[in-house]
Amino acid sequence: MAHLKSHQQLTEELKEAKKLVVIGGRYSHYKHPENTYKIVGLGIQESTDKICVFYHPEYMDDKITFVRDLDNWLETPEMNGTKVERFKLIVS
């Protein structure tokens, strides 16, 4: 399948994403701050060329890997009338 972006563009986007998300870092989610998630890597969704975050929920016994696109990871939803980080870095 032909990609929408060039190899160089994808490489640059991954490089920039690494400035925004700490690989190996632990994050909490705004809805359940008691639960932590460890970032295991970044990747590219093949069908859309979107940068994605790969992470493990540390509160689960088995290490399921979840994937969320970077734009969604970085969103600031509203909670009680205030914009909050969807995922907040707690340990880098």
Residue pairs with C-beta under 8 A, 6 or more apart in sequence:
1 46
1 47
3 10
3 49
4 48
4 49
5 13
5 49
10 44
10 49
13 51
14 42
14 44
14 51
17 42
17 51
17 70
18 42
20 70
20 74
21 39
21 42
21 53
21 70
21 73
22 39
22 89
22 92
23 39
23 40
23 41
23 42
24 38
24 39
24 40
24 92
25 38
25 39
25 89
25 91
25 92
26 36
26 37
26 38
26 39
26 58
26 89
26 90
26 91
27 36
27 37
27 38
27 39
27 55
27 87
27 88
27 89
27 90
28 34
28 35
28 36
28 37
28 87
28 88
28 90
29 35
29 37
29 86
29 87
30 77
30 79
30 84
30 85
30 86
30 87
30 88
33 88
34 59
35 57
35 58
35 59
36 57
36 58
36 59
36 90
37 55
37 56
37 57
37 58
37 66
37 87
38 55
38 56
38 58
39 53
39 54
39 55
40 54
40 55
40 56
40 65
41 54
42 51
42 52
42 53
42 54
42 70
43 51
43 52
43 54
43 67
44 50
44 51
44 52
45 51
45 52
45 67
45 69
50 69
50 70
50 71
51 69
51 70
52 67
52 68
52 69
52 70
53 67
53 68
53 69
53 70
53 73
54 65
54 66
54 67
55 65
55 66
55 67
55 68
56 63
56 64
56 65
56 66
57 64
57 66
72 86
73 86
73 87
74 86
75 86
76 83
76 84
76 85
76 86
77 83
77 84
77 86
78 84
